[in-house]
Amino acid sequence: MATVCHDLWVNVVRQGHSSESEQLTVARIATVAIAALAVFLGIVFEGQNVAFMAGLAFAVAASANFPALLLSITWKRFMTPAAVASIGVGTFSALLMIGLSPTVQVDVLGKNLADVSRAWWFVPMKNPAIFSMPLSFIVAVAVSLLTREDGAASTFREMRHRIMFGKAREAYPER
């Protein structure tokens, strides 16, 4: 995760212009921040079943990553803006549904079950991936159909070749 934060800093915030010392500082800060967040979440979810919590992590990963990965290797119209939108919507919707679920509202926050059943009726499930993953797919397809990206078809052909056969032939030196 620190690598993702580092890459976001270098490529998005600084647009590729960052010194090595700045990159190292950002990676260290991201590592400490993520560790602090993990400790905080561990304290908040102290009494929860570990297997259930791992299931929620997989729900977020399935909603954020699976649609983008699957579509990137199977559909030539799938483009970068669609991948970004799909990952963002999948992550946000899964986290939102987890936060509004009875597990968090009742077990973690200690709200009364009768109040929660009236107030949070739209997220009755303990694991939201059944809703958030299809939503991520829908957003990916919609954004792909509504946007254009130059060179997407050739990039798709190159990636499909790499998936099937490994590196391109010109990458190997002749003997």
Z-matrix of the N, CA and C atoms (Angstrom, degrees):
N
C 1 1.445
C 2 1.525 1 110.65
N 3 1.311 2 116.91 1 -36.05
C 4 1.458 3 119.60 2 177.70
C 5 1.525 4 110.26 3 -62.56
N 6 1.323 5 116.61 4 -33.62
C 7 1.466 6 120.62 5 177.92
C 8 1.517 7 110.34 6 -65.45
N 9 1.322 8 117.08 7 -40.63
C 10 1.458 9 120.30 8 177.86
C 11 1.523 10 110.19 9 -62.23
N 12 1.329 11 116.44 10 -46.13
C 13 1.469 12 120.00 11 177.72
C 14 1.523 13 110.72 12 -60.45
N 15 1.320 14 116.04 13 -42.54
C 16 1.463 15 120.93 14 178.12
C 17 1.525 16 110.72 15 -60.79
N 18 1.334 17 116.37 16 -47.11
C 19 1.465 18 119.88 17 -179.92
C 20 1.523 19 111.61 18 -63.98
N 21 1.328 20 116.83 19 -38.33
C 22 1.462 21 119.27 20 177.22
C 23 1.525 22 110.36 21 -63.21
N 24 1.314 23 116.75 22 -41.64
C 25 1.463 24 120.03 23 179.88
C 26 1.535 25 110.73 24 -62.90
N 27 1.317 26 115.80 25 -49.94
C 28 1.467 27 119.60 26 -174.94
C 29 1.528 28 111.17 27 -69.20
N 30 1.334 29 117.16 28 -47.96
C 31 1.460 30 119.84 29 -171.62
C 32 1.517 31 114.75 30 -88.02
N 33 1.337 32 118.30 31 -28.83
C 34 1.459 33 119.95 32 -177.70
C 35 1.523 34 111.19 33 -99.94
N 36 1.322 35 116.85 34 -53.60
C 37 1.456 36 119.95 35 -176.45
C 38 1.534 37 111.54 36 -72.15
N 39 1.334 38 116.70 37 -48.22
C 40 1.468 39 121.06 38 -176.29
C 41 1.529 40 113.31 39 -96.78
N 42 1.310 41 118.99 40 0.38
C 43 1.473 42 125.23 41 179.37
C 44 1.530 43 113.44 42 49.25
N 45 1.324 44 115.31 43 44.11
C 46 1.453 45 121.38 44 174.66
C 47 1.514 46 115.39 45 83.45
N 48 1.318 47 118.23 46 0.20
C 49 1.468 48 121.67 47 -177.92
C 50 1.525 49 109.69 48 -112.42
N 51 1.329 50 115.36 49 89.61
C 52 1.450 51 120.84 50 -178.50
C 53 1.521 52 108.82 51 -147.78
N 54 1.325 53 115.90 52 136.60
C 55 1.462 54 119.24 53 179.27
C 56 1.524 55 109.59 54 -74.48
N 57 1.336 56 115.08 55 162.05
C 58 1.463 57 119.55 56 -179.91
C 59 1.520 58 111.59 57 -64.03
N 60 1.321 59 117.84 58 -37.10
C 61 1.469 60 119.59 59 179.35
C 62 1.524 61 110.77 60 -66.83
N 63 1.323 62 117.32 61 -37.90
C 64 1.463 63 120.51 62 176.73
C 65 1.533 64 110.48 63 -65.74
N 66 1.326 65 117.00 64 -40.87
C 67 1.458 66 121.07 65 178.17
C 68 1.522 67 111.06 66 -62.75
N 69 1.312 68 116.67 67 -41.76
C 70 1.466 69 121.07 68 178.52
C 71 1.524 70 110.78 69 -64.65
N 72 1.318 71 117.26 70 -41.52
C 73 1.466 72 121.05 71 178.14
C 74 1.520 73 111.34 72 -62.47
N 75 1.324 74 116.73 73 -44.64
C 76 1.470 75 120.95 74 179.07
C 77 1.523 76 110.35 75 -63.46
N 78 1.323 77 118.24 76 -42.23
C 79 1.461 78 121.23 77 179.05
C 80 1.529 79 110.96 78 -62.97
N 81 1.322 80 117.05 79 -39.81
C 82 1.469 81 120.41 80 178.79
C 83 1.524 82 111.31 81 -66.91
N 84 1.330 83 116.71 82 -43.89
C 85 1.466 84 120.56 83 179.26
C 86 1.525 85 110.04 84 -63.45
N 87 1.321 86 117.10 85 -42.92
C 88 1.467 87 120.68 86 178.77
C 89 1.519 88 111.10 87 -62.71
N 90 1.317 89 117.57 88 -40.33
C 91 1.465 90 121.10 89 179.12
C 92 1.517 91 110.85 90 -63.15
N 93 1.317 92 117.60 91 -45.14
C 94 1.465 93 121.32 92 179.87
C 95 1.532 94 110.22 93 -66.17
N 96 1.317 95 117.48 94 -42.59
C 97 1.468 96 120.68 95 -179.70
C 98 1.527 97 111.38 96 -63.87
N 99 1.312 98 116.63 97 -42.31
C 100 1.468 99 119.89 98 179.74
C 101 1.525 100 110.64 99 -68.31
N 102 1.321 101 117.13 100 -37.89
C 103 1.470 102 120.16 101 176.87
C 104 1.528 103 110.57 102 -64.78
N 105 1.325 104 117.33 103 -41.24
C 106 1.471 105 120.87 104 178.45
C 107 1.527 106 110.28 105 -64.72
N 108 1.320 107 117.59 106 -40.46
C 109 1.460 108 121.11 107 177.08
C 110 1.529 109 110.81 108 -63.31
N 111 1.328 110 117.14 109 -41.11
C 112 1.465 111 121.10 110 178.61
C 113 1.529 112 110.99 111 -63.57
N 114 1.321 113 117.68 112 -41.46
C 115 1.462 114 121.14 113 178.44
C 116 1.529 115 109.69 114 -64.84
N 117 1.325 116 116.90 115 -44.53
C 118 1.465 117 121.08 116 179.14
C 119 1.531 118 110.94 117 -60.21
N 120 1.325 119 117.01 118 -47.42
C 121 1.467 120 120.55 119 179.37
C 122 1.529 121 111.08 120 -64.95
N 123 1.321 122 117.45 121 -35.41
C 124 1.460 123 120.82 122 176.48
C 125 1.518 124 111.82 123 -62.72
N 126 1.326 125 116.55 124 -38.10
C 127 1.466 126 120.50 125 178.01
C 128 1.529 127 110.25 126 -70.85
N 129 1.321 128 117.39 127 -43.13
C 130 1.463 129 121.00 128 -178.51
C 131 1.529 130 111.35 129 -64.38
N 132 1.329 131 117.24 130 -42.27
C 133 1.464 132 121.87 131 -176.89
C 134 1.535 133 112.11 132 -97.83
N 135 1.314 134 117.35 133 31.14
C 136 1.459 135 122.79 134 -172.48
C 137 1.527 136 114.08 135 -55.71
N 138 1.304 137 119.14 136 -43.81
C 139 1.457 138 120.23 137 -173.60
C 140 1.521 139 114.35 138 -90.24
N 141 1.308 140 118.24 139 7.00
C 142 1.459 141 121.24 140 -175.15
C 143 1.529 142 112.03 141 -83.55
N 144 1.308 143 114.50 142 156.40
C 145 1.456 144 122.28 143 176.77
C 146 1.531 145 109.18 144 -68.34
N 147 1.310 146 117.20 145 126.70
C 148 1.462 147 121.79 146 -176.92
C 149 1.526 148 111.42 147 -63.92
N 150 1.314 149 116.90 148 -39.77
C 151 1.466 150 120.15 149 179.37
C 152 1.523 151 110.75 150 -63.56
N 153 1.333 152 116.57 151 -39.59
C 154 1.461 153 120.28 152 177.61
C 155 1.530 154 110.55 153 -64.36
N 156 1.325 155 116.61 154 -42.72
C 157 1.467 156 120.69 155 179.94
C 158 1.528 157 110.68 156 -64.46
N 159 1.327 158 117.08 157 -37.92
C 160 1.467 159 119.99 158 175.94
C 161 1.524 160 109.88 159 -64.40
N 162 1.319 161 117.26 160 -36.81
C 163 1.462 162 121.13 161 176.22
C 164 1.516 163 111.90 162 -61.44
N 165 1.330 164 116.83 163 -39.10
C 166 1.461 165 119.78 164 176.92
C 167 1.535 166 111.15 165 -65.89
N 168 1.316 167 116.83 166 -38.22
C 169 1.467 168 119.83 167 176.30
C 170 1.521 169 110.54 168 -62.81
N 171 1.321 170 117.05 169 -40.21
C 172 1.463 171 120.22 170 177.01
C 173 1.523 172 111.22 171 -67.78
N 174 1.331 173 117.63 172 -32.55
C 175 1.466 174 120.35 173 177.03
C 176 1.524 175 110.33 174 -64.01
N 177 1.320 176 116.99 175 -42.12
C 178 1.463 177 120.42 176 177.76
C 179 1.525 178 109.87 177 -66.08
N 180 1.320 179 116.85 178 -44.64
C 181 1.470 180 119.92 179 179.76
C 182 1.524 181 111.37 180 -63.42
N 183 1.327 182 117.03 181 -41.58
C 184 1.464 183 120.08 182 179.56
C 185 1.523 184 111.23 183 -65.29
N 186 1.303 185 117.27 184 -37.96
C 187 1.461 186 120.99 185 -179.12
C 188 1.523 187 111.89 186 -74.01
N 189 1.315 188 116.50 187 -35.03
C 190 1.457 189 119.87 188 -176.64
C 191 1.524 190 112.82 189 -86.51
N 192 1.315 191 117.68 190 -42.41
C 193 1.465 192 120.60 191 -170.19
C 194 1.517 193 115.22 192 -98.74
N 195 1.320 194 118.02 193 -42.86
C 196 1.458 195 120.68 194 -171.74
C 197 1.528 196 114.02 195 -58.39
N 198 1.339 197 120.11 196 -48.53
C 199 1.468 198 118.31 197 179.98
C 200 1.526 199 112.77 198 -59.53
N 201 1.325 200 117.11 199 -43.15
C 202 1.461 201 119.96 200 -179.53
C 203 1.526 202 111.55 201 -66.11
N 204 1.323 203 117.15 202 -41.89
C 205 1.469 204 119.82 203 179.09
C 206 1.520 205 111.75 204 -65.15
N 207 1.315 206 116.95 205 -47.94
C 208 1.459 207 120.52 206 -177.97
C 209 1.527 208 111.70 207 -63.39
N 210 1.318 209 117.11 208 -46.82
C 211 1.460 210 119.84 209 -178.35
C 212 1.530 211 112.23 210 -68.64
N 213 1.320 212 117.32 211 -31.81
C 214 1.467 213 118.95 212 -179.38
C 215 1.519 214 112.71 213 -67.76
N 216 1.332 215 117.77 214 -25.73
C 217 1.468 216 118.98 215 179.97
C 218 1.520 217 113.29 216 -101.71
N 219 1.337 218 117.31 217 -6.30
C 220 1.467 219 118.66 218 -177.36
C 221 1.519 220 114.96 219 -119.85
N 222 1.321 221 118.92 220 -16.35
C 223 1.467 222 120.54 221 -173.33
C 224 1.516 223 110.38 222 -128.80
N 225 1.322 224 117.39 223 118.41
C 226 1.466 225 120.00 224 -175.83
C 227 1.523 226 113.11 225 -73.40
N 228 1.331 227 118.87 226 -15.80
C 229 1.465 228 120.96 227 176.98
C 230 1.528 229 112.70 228 -82.53
N 231 1.321 230 117.32 229 -9.10
C 232 1.460 231 120.86 230 -178.54
C 233 1.517 232 109.12 231 -70.61
N 234 1.331 233 117.28 232 126.97
C 235 1.457 234 121.85 233 -173.32
C 236 1.524 235 111.57 234 -126.31
N 237 1.314 236 115.20 235 170.74
C 238 1.460 237 122.07 236 -176.58
C 239 1.528 238 113.03 237 -56.82
N 240 1.345 239 119.88 238 -47.90
C 241 1.472 240 117.98 239 179.21
C 242 1.528 241 112.44 240 -59.96
N 243 1.324 242 116.98 241 -34.46
C 244 1.461 243 120.47 242 178.11
C 245 1.520 244 110.87 243 -67.93
N 246 1.330 245 117.15 244 -38.56
C 247 1.462 246 120.61 245 178.14
C 248 1.523 247 110.41 246 -64.31
N 249 1.313 248 117.10 247 -44.48
C 250 1.468 249 121.07 248 179.58
C 251 1.525 250 110.23 249 -62.81
N 252 1.332 251 116.86 250 -46.29
C 253 1.465 252 120.52 251 179.80
C 254 1.520 253 111.33 252 -64.19
N 255 1.320 254 117.11 253 -42.13
C 256 1.459 255 121.47 254 -179.49
C 257 1.525 256 111.19 255 -63.05
N 258 1.314 257 116.60 256 -45.90
C 259 1.467 258 120.80 257 179.90
C 260 1.527 259 110.55 258 -64.86
N 261 1.322 260 116.63 259 -43.42
C 262 1.469 261 120.35 260 179.39
C 263 1.521 262 112.79 261 -63.60
N 264 1.330 263 116.54 262 -48.42
C 265 1.468 264 120.35 263 -179.67
C 266 1.526 265 110.83 264 -66.38
N 267 1.330 266 117.53 265 -41.34
C 268 1.462 267 120.09 266 178.93
C 269 1.515 268 112.25 267 -61.43
N 270 1.316 269 116.42 268 -45.59
C 271 1.467 270 120.78 269 179.61
C 272 1.524 271 111.01 270 -64.84
N 273 1.332 272 116.11 271 -51.18
C 274 1.464 273 120.64 272 -176.64
C 275 1.530 274 111.49 273 -62.71
N 276 1.332 275 117.52 274 -46.04
C 277 1.466 276 119.62 275 -177.61
C 278 1.528 277 111.44 276 -66.10
N 279 1.337 278 117.50 277 -40.16
C 280 1.467 279 119.46 278 178.38
C 281 1.530 280 110.80 279 -64.31
N 282 1.325 281 117.33 280 -45.12
C 283 1.464 282 120.13 281 179.58
C 284 1.523 283 111.79 282 -65.81
N 285 1.325 284 117.27 283 -38.93
C 286 1.463 285 120.87 284 178.41
C 287 1.526 286 110.66 285 -64.33
N 288 1.327 287 116.48 286 -45.78
C 289 1.464 288 119.64 287 -179.81
C 290 1.532 289 112.09 288 -67.00
N 291 1.321 290 116.68 289 -34.24
C 292 1.469 291 119.49 290 175.47
C 293 1.529 292 109.20 291 -65.56
N 294 1.323 293 116.55 292 -43.82
C 295 1.469 294 120.57 293 179.80
C 296 1.514 295 113.73 294 -63.77
N 297 1.332 296 116.70 295 -31.75
C 298 1.462 297 120.85 296 -179.72
C 299 1.524 298 113.27 297 -93.33
N 300 1.317 299 117.27 298 0.20
C 301 1.466 300 120.83 299 -177.03
C 302 1.532 301 110.88 300 -73.74
N 303 1.333 302 116.10 301 157.25
C 304 1.470 303 119.33 302 177.36
C 305 1.529 304 112.88 303 -59.40
N 306 1.318 305 117.85 304 -30.22
C 307 1.459 306 120.30 305 -179.89
C 308 1.523 307 110.77 306 -60.19
N 309 1.326 308 116.74 307 -49.09
C 310 1.462 309 119.65 308 -179.43
C 311 1.524 310 110.25 309 -73.95
N 312 1.325 311 116.90 310 -44.99
C 313 1.455 312 119.97 311 -176.03
C 314 1.528 313 113.14 312 -65.33
N 315 1.329 314 117.74 313 -41.17
C 316 1.463 315 121.26 314 -176.74
C 317 1.526 316 111.06 315 -92.33
N 318 1.332 317 117.32 316 -54.83
C 319 1.460 318 120.47 317 -173.08
C 320 1.523 319 113.29 318 -71.59
N 321 1.325 320 116.90 319 -41.98
C 322 1.463 321 119.46 320 -175.97
C 323 1.522 322 111.75 321 -89.27
N 324 1.344 323 116.65 322 -48.58
C 325 1.465 324 119.78 323 -176.20
C 326 1.528 325 113.25 324 -86.90
N 327 1.339 326 116.95 325 -12.13
C 328 1.456 327 120.79 326 174.93
C 329 1.515 328 115.42 327 74.78
N 330 1.323 329 117.97 328 23.79
C 331 1.465 330 119.77 329 178.03
C 332 1.521 331 109.94 330 -73.74
N 333 1.312 332 115.39 331 156.53
C 334 1.458 333 121.96 332 179.22
C 335 1.530 334 109.00 333 -69.96
N 336 1.324 335 117.22 334 133.82
C 337 1.467 336 122.11 335 -177.03
C 338 1.522 337 111.41 336 -60.33
N 339 1.330 338 118.88 337 -37.27
C 340 1.464 339 121.08 338 179.78
C 341 1.525 340 110.44 339 -65.58
N 342 1.325 341 117.66 340 -41.35
C 343 1.460 342 120.69 341 177.95
C 344 1.518 343 111.12 342 -66.70
N 345 1.330 344 116.66 343 -39.63
C 346 1.457 345 121.24 344 -178.19
C 347 1.520 346 110.81 345 -67.61
N 348 1.330 347 117.50 346 -40.32
C 349 1.461 348 119.48 347 -177.72
C 350 1.521 349 111.19 348 -64.63
N 351 1.316 350 118.11 349 -29.95
C 352 1.466 351 120.23 350 176.06
C 353 1.523 352 111.34 351 -81.07
N 354 1.324 353 117.40 352 -40.88
C 355 1.458 354 120.92 353 -173.67
C 356 1.522 355 113.44 354 -81.32
N 357 1.338 356 118.09 355 -33.47
C 358 1.458 357 120.97 356 -172.91
C 359 1.526 358 111.58 357 -116.94
N 360 1.304 359 117.72 358 38.27
C 361 1.467 360 121.96 359 -175.75
C 362 1.518 361 112.57 360 -63.13
N 363 1.331 362 118.95 361 -24.18
C 364 1.467 363 120.48 362 -174.73
C 365 1.519 364 113.08 363 -80.35
N 366 1.301 365 120.30 364 -5.04
C 367 1.466 366 122.32 365 174.40
C 368 1.535 367 107.91 366 -130.56
N 369 1.328 368 116.87 367 68.98
C 370 1.456 369 118.74 368 -176.38
C 371 1.533 370 113.64 369 -80.35
N 372 1.322 371 117.76 370 -7.70
C 373 1.466 372 120.57 371 -174.77
C 374 1.519 373 111.37 372 -88.89
N 375 1.320 374 115.05 373 153.40
C 376 1.453 375 119.89 374 175.55
C 377 1.523 376 111.66 375 -83.03
N 378 1.322 377 117.61 376 -25.76
C 379 1.460 378 121.73 377 179.57
C 380 1.531 379 108.73 378 -126.21
N 381 1.332 380 118.66 379 115.00
C 382 1.460 381 121.78 380 -169.84
C 383 1.526 382 115.91 381 -86.15
N 384 1.311 383 119.30 382 1.16
C 385 1.470 384 120.54 383 -173.48
C 386 1.523 385 112.71 384 -59.86
N 387 1.317 386 117.82 385 -26.58
C 388 1.461 387 120.46 386 -179.49
C 389 1.534 388 110.90 387 -63.97
N 390 1.335 389 117.39 388 -24.33
C 391 1.461 390 121.10 389 176.86
C 392 1.526 391 112.29 390 -101.06
N 393 1.323 392 117.23 391 -43.31
C 394 1.458 393 120.42 392 -172.60
C 395 1.529 394 113.17 393 -72.71
N 396 1.324 395 118.31 394 -32.49
C 397 1.466 396 119.73 395 179.29
C 398 1.532 397 111.83 396 -69.52
N 399 1.340 398 120.20 397 -47.31
C 400 1.469 399 118.45 398 175.14
C 401 1.529 400 112.58 399 -61.65
N 402 1.330 401 117.14 400 -34.78
C 403 1.463 402 120.08 401 176.84
C 404 1.524 403 110.41 402 -61.77
N 405 1.314 404 117.00 403 -40.63
C 406 1.457 405 121.59 404 177.56
C 407 1.532 406 111.28 405 -63.39
N 408 1.335 407 117.00 406 -41.55
C 409 1.471 408 121.06 407 175.41
C 410 1.527 409 111.12 408 -61.19
N 411 1.326 410 117.16 409 -45.66
C 412 1.467 411 121.45 410 -178.38
C 413 1.520 412 110.63 411 -61.03
N 414 1.319 413 116.97 412 -44.88
C 415 1.469 414 120.83 413 178.73
C 416 1.525 415 110.51 414 -63.45
N 417 1.314 416 117.58 415 -41.74
C 418 1.467 417 121.11 416 -179.97
C 419 1.524 418 110.75 417 -61.60
N 420 1.306 419 117.49 418 -45.91
C 421 1.468 420 121.09 419 -179.56
C 422 1.526 421 110.44 420 -66.54
N 423 1.333 422 117.05 421 -44.37
C 424 1.463 423 120.30 422 -179.20
C 425 1.524 424 111.90 423 -62.05
N 426 1.323 425 117.35 424 -46.42
C 427 1.471 426 120.22 425 -179.48
C 428 1.525 427 110.23 426 -66.67
N 429 1.322 428 118.18 427 -37.20
C 430 1.467 429 120.59 428 177.63
C 431 1.517 430 111.51 429 -63.32
N 432 1.312 431 116.54 430 -39.42
C 433 1.461 432 119.85 431 -179.45
C 434 1.526 433 112.71 432 -74.86
N 435 1.320 434 116.96 433 -23.87
C 436 1.461 435 120.73 434 -177.58
C 437 1.524 436 114.03 435 -94.68
N 438 1.326 437 118.56 436 -8.99
C 439 1.469 438 121.11 437 -178.07
C 440 1.519 439 110.59 438 -122.58
N 441 1.317 440 114.37 439 162.45
C 442 1.461 441 121.02 440 175.85
C 443 1.531 442 108.03 441 -127.84
N 444 1.324 443 114.99 442 147.45
C 445 1.464 444 120.07 443 178.01
C 446 1.521 445 107.79 444 -139.15
N 447 1.327 446 116.41 445 122.97
C 448 1.458 447 120.49 446 -179.93
C 449 1.522 448 110.20 447 -65.74
N 450 1.312 449 116.30 448 134.97
C 451 1.452 450 121.81 449 176.85
C 452 1.518 451 115.05 450 81.70
N 453 1.329 452 117.91 451 6.69
C 454 1.464 453 120.07 452 -177.42
C 455 1.525 454 111.63 453 -65.54
N 456 1.338 455 117.45 454 -39.43
C 457 1.471 456 120.24 455 -177.86
C 458 1.529 457 110.86 456 -66.28
N 459 1.327 458 117.29 457 -42.24
C 460 1.468 459 118.93 458 -179.96
C 461 1.525 460 111.20 459 -69.19
N 462 1.317 461 117.16 460 -37.14
C 463 1.460 462 120.38 461 176.75
C 464 1.521 463 110.42 462 -64.06
N 465 1.339 464 116.95 463 -39.27
C 466 1.463 465 120.71 464 178.45
C 467 1.520 466 110.27 465 -63.61
N 468 1.332 467 117.54 466 -43.88
C 469 1.473 468 120.11 467 179.43
C 470 1.525 469 110.63 468 -61.97
N 471 1.323 470 116.97 469 -41.80
C 472 1.463 471 120.83 470 179.56
C 473 1.530 472 110.94 471 -63.79
N 474 1.327 473 116.96 472 -44.24
C 475 1.457 474 120.11 473 -179.95
C 476 1.529 475 111.20 474 -67.50
N 477 1.321 476 117.55 475 -38.14
C 478 1.464 477 120.02 476 178.28
C 479 1.526 478 109.85 477 -63.58
N 480 1.336 479 116.98 478 -39.75
C 481 1.464 480 120.71 479 177.50
C 482 1.523 481 110.43 480 -62.98
N 483 1.333 482 117.11 481 -43.07
C 484 1.469 483 120.68 482 178.63
C 485 1.518 484 111.75 483 -63.10
N 486 1.333 485 116.56 484 -40.00
C 487 1.461 486 120.30 485 -179.95
C 488 1.519 487 110.52 486 -63.84
N 489 1.334 488 116.35 487 -41.61
C 490 1.463 489 120.06 488 -175.90
C 491 1.523 490 113.33 489 -80.79
N 492 1.332 491 117.30 490 -37.97
C 493 1.456 492 120.12 491 -170.59
C 494 1.523 493 115.16 492 -121.85
N 495 1.311 494 118.68 493 -0.56
C 496 1.460 495 120.15 494 -176.75
C 497 1.515 496 110.92 495 88.55
N 498 1.320 497 117.02 496 -154.47
C 499 1.463 498 120.93 497 -178.05
C 500 1.522 499 111.09 498 -64.47
N 501 1.329 500 113.96 499 156.62
C 502 1.459 501 119.82 500 178.71
C 503 1.531 502 109.18 501 -64.47
N 504 1.319 503 117.00 502 152.75
C 505 1.455 504 122.36 503 -176.66
C 506 1.535 505 112.11 504 -58.00
N 507 1.329 506 117.34 505 -38.96
C 508 1.455 507 119.29 506 -177.94
C 509 1.524 508 112.73 507 -69.00
N 510 1.325 509 118.07 508 -11.00
C 511 1.463 510 120.63 509 177.68
C 512 1.534 511 111.36 510 -76.23
N 513 1.341 512 117.55 511 -19.16
C 514 1.448 513 121.04 512 -179.43
C 515 1.537 514 110.06 513 -95.60
N 516 1.311 515 118.95 514 129.62
C 517 1.473 516 120.03 515 178.60
C 518 1.521 517 111.25 516 -70.59
N 519 1.302 518 115.07 517 144.65
C 520 1.479 519 120.25 518 177.42
C 521 1.521 520 109.85 519 -72.39
N 522 1.331 521 117.09 520 146.36
C 523 1.451 522 121.03 521 179.21
C 524 1.499 523 109.87 522 -111.13
